[in-house]
Amino acid sequence: STDVTIAGTNQTYTFVEVLPDITGDGYGDLAVSHSSADMYDAQLGYILQAGVVAILPGGASLPASTATDTTNTRIIGDSYWDRIGLSMTAADVDGDAVGDVLVTSSSGYEQPRLFYGPISTGIHTIGTADAVFGGHSGREGQAFANAGDTNGDGFEDVLVGRVQYENVLLYLGAMN
């Protein structure tokens, strides 16, 4: 039988990712994205196709059901057609033993945005990302993945695919 049901409201989810602990509570977390979700933010107003990544924290006991549109921690697009959550992953790129989240959107040449963990409760926009990868106009981030610690320096590294150039870039983790 199913242990936990995660529901959305009139939404088709683009991506589901199992994450390491990104909230700093010692439990693994989940992220569910809906890249074409229309969003409403009290300060930004109505944003068509902004997209959302809902962070669902893990814990010693989980509810039998939860809804992504009511989760307390979300990353949203902050402009029309951002479509955040086209892909996502997590890696501890700064070596602090808490996962960091990478998400991409269709804005800014699909540059992955990095949010250092722990991710605090609240609504975060892509404009508040701690770092932006890419900038080469190569449609970075349509695919990316945690590469592990490829050079043995204690920081996890990230692979970022660039569709336009048909190649993959390796970004080495480091202290932020």
N, C-alpha and C positions, 0 to 999 in steps of 0.2 A: 504494500500500500504506500501511498505518497505520504511523506512526512511533513513537507511544507509546500504550500501552493503560493506562487508569486503571481499576482494578477495585475493587469493594467486596465485602463479604461479606454475602449475604442482605439487601441493602439496595436500596431504590429511591431514587434521588437526586431531590431537589426542584428543585435549581437548580445551574447551573454558571456561573461568572463569570470572565472574563479580567480580571486585575487589573494595575495598574501595579506597579512594584517596591514591595512592602510589607515586605520582609524586610531591605532596606538593602544588598543585594548587587549592585545595578545591573541585575538581570534582572527582567523581568515575571514575575508569578506567576499561579497558578490557585487558585480556591476551588471546592470541591464541597460542597454541603450535603445533609443527610438529616434533615429536620425531625422525623421521627417515630422516630428511632433511640433505642433504649434504651441508656443509657450506664452504665458502671461507673467510678467514680473511687475510688482508694485511700482518700482522706479522706472523700468524700461517700457512698460506697457505691453501691448500685444505684439508678438514677434512671429511672423509666418515662417514655418519650416526651420525654426531655430534648432530643434533637436534637444535631447536630454540624455544624460547618463545618470541613472539612479544608483546610488551606493546603498547596498543593503548590508548592514553590519552583521557579522557573525556573533555568536555568543554561546554560553554554556547551555542555555535553553532558548529555543526559537519558537516564535508563534506558529500556530498551525497554518495561518495564512497571513499574507501581507500584500500591500499594493504599492506598486512603484510610484504612482502619482501622489502618494502621501508620505513617502520616505522623507526623513529629515535632512538628508544629505544628497544634493544633486549638483551636477555640473550642466549648465545650459549654454546654448548659443546666445550671443548678445546682439545679433543683428539678423536681418532678413536673409534667409537661405543659408545660414551657417551649417546646418545639418550636422551638428556635433554628434559624435558617436558612430561615425562610419566604420571606424575600427578603434580598438583600445587594447591596452595591455598594462601590466604593472611590473616594475622592477625597482630594486633598491639602489638607485643610481648614485645616491649620496652617502651610502654606507652607514646609515644611522639605525639599521635593523628594523625600519618601518618602510613598507612599500610605498613607492611613488607611482602616480597614475599618469599614463600617457593616453590622450584621446586625440582624434583628428576630426576635422570638419571640412566642408567644401569651400570655406572661405580661406583666403591667404594661401592659395596654391596647395591646399590640403596639408598645411604644415602641422605636424604633431605638436600638441601643447602639453607641457609637463606641469603637474601639480605635485609638489613635494608633500609626502606624508609626514606626520599624520594629517589626514583630511578632516577638518573640523566640521561640525554640524552646521548646516545652512545651505544657501543657494550660492554657488560659485559660477561665474561666467568665464568664457574662454579669454576674455579680455583681462582677467585677473590671474592668468597662468603665471607660474614662476619662471618658465623658460619656453622658448619656441625653437623647435628644431627645423633645420632646412633653410629655405629662402632662396632655393636655386631654381624656382619656377618649374620643377620637375614632377609636380603632383606627388610630393612626399606624403607618406603616411597612408596610402590606400591599403598598405599592409605593413605591419611592424610587429616585432616580437621581442621578448626578453631573451637576450643572447647568453645570459649567465655572466660569469666573470671570466671573460675570454683572455685577459692578460694577467690574471692573478694578483691584481692590486687591491682586492677587497671590495671593489665596487661592481655592481652588475652593469652590464652594457646593453645597448639596445640596437637592434637592426631595423632600419627604415627603408622600405621599398620605394623606388621612384619609377612610376609607370612610364612617364615620357622618355626617360633615358634608359629604360630597361636594365636597371642596375639596383643594387642594394648598398646602402651606406651603413657603416658600423660606427656608432657613437659610443665612446668610452665613458663610463661613469666616473665621477669625481666629486670631491667635497663641493657643496654649493656655495 
